[in-house]
Amino acid sequence: MADKFSFSPDEQKLLDSLVRGEISFYKVEKQTDIQTAIKIRRSALEEMTATDLNSLGQFTIDSEDASKRNVENMIGAIQIPVGVAGPIKVNGEYAEGSFYLPLATTEGALVASVNRGCSAITASGGSTVRIFKDQMTRAPVYCMDGVRRSREFVDWINLPEVFMRLKEKASETTRFGELTAVEPYVTGNNVYLRFCFDTKDAMGMNMVTIATQAIVDLIGDEFGVYPISLSGNMCTDKKPAAINSILGRGKTVVAEVELSPEIVQNKLKTTPEAMAEVNYRKNLLGSARAISLGFNAHAANTIAAMFLACGQDPAHVVEGSNTITTMEVTKYGSLYCSVTLPSLQLGTVGGGTKIATQNECLRILDVAGAGESPGYNSKKLAEIIASAVLAGEISLVGAQAAGHLARAHAELGR
């Protein structure tokens, strides 16, 4: 299969060495240019696995930039279909107006479902959405010499003048990031310091990791203790955790809308009472019985699709799934719907946001890059995604209340 490309004698020798296991994948790039390295790795993998990887080799993104910023040992790119839902009217502090939602997914019926929710929300005047908290965290763990020393350490950390020194130290590592709080947690002789940062338009994990390293170096110089690990899992990153549901991580966002009985009937083919009951017995009671951290229908579905389209870290979908969906019939007979996302982690700079295809999706939403003021674009994106989640929840609960779920998947899921 390797003869698809015309390699020079030196490149062929490199390919043969890779196939024989004499060199590692990562070393190829050190002996040739990035484009050739990608072809050599892919050709070697074809021979080693007897697999045709032609489709992986067809892509439009900048492979040199991606190899430097986003991935190691690159062999190609995966393509995911992208659909569009909307427009959805959003009434936020940062997102104000109508937006078309790019959704990257392989699940038939998802885009159609979100689109139906967008229609119901827009016909109702739009979603009202607000951000209540904005913080990225990193939590190193210290092993102390007994509980007395743990108490001394926590008391020292809680001193206002110490916090100011830590804040100043963190500011030396970043132009935009800012340490906003330190939350100590003690377990026996272990002390966890949950550092909270405002990371502006960046999702900020790299930013806070570098800043936290500078902080722990200062703590070591001044208090004489050093962490066992820079991350002690009290952050908590990319794992289900109640602390993120309660205290928040990334953006804590709430979106709401009130649907009239007529809109519920005409667009969702059901009633406010039926949707409220489905939400209560499914999303609230069912989730409680399952001891779920998320009380929603499929918030992760919408979040994942928008994250993939917009260059976000897909692993952070796990924290996005903490969403709580509420629906209740008002005294006027309309249906009040809301979604609360305690830990929506995203950014509009860094990571995958600069990849050409993902950057185009961000531009559809007018949130690509840094905002007119630091943090503006990332907050705008958070409000849009929260509204998209609301649309997805309304549509799915409506479908279940009307008994249409299986039929929709049969028609569109294929």
Buried (B, 14 or more C-beta within 10 A) or exposed (E): BBEEBEBEEEBBEBBBBBBEEEBEBEBBBEBBEBEBBBBBBBBBBBBEEEEEBEEBBEBEBBBEEBBEEBEEBBBBBEEEEBBBBBBBBBBBEBBEEEBEBBBBBEBBBBBBBBBBBBBBBBBBEBBBBBBEBBBBBBBBBBBBEEEEBBEBBBEBBEEEEBBEBBBEBBBEBBEBBBBBBBBBBBEEBBBBBBBBBBBBBBBBBEBBBBBBBBBBEBBEEEBEBEBEEEBBEBBBBBEBBEBBBEBBBBBBBBBBBBBBBEBBBEBBBBBBBBBBBBBBEBBBEBBEEEEBBBBBBBBBBBBBBBBBBBBBBBEBBBBBBBBBBBBBBEEEEBBBBBBBBBBBBBBBBBBBBBBEBBBBBBEBBEBBEBBEEBBBBBBBBBBBBBBBBBBBBBBBBBBBBBEBBEEBBEEBEE
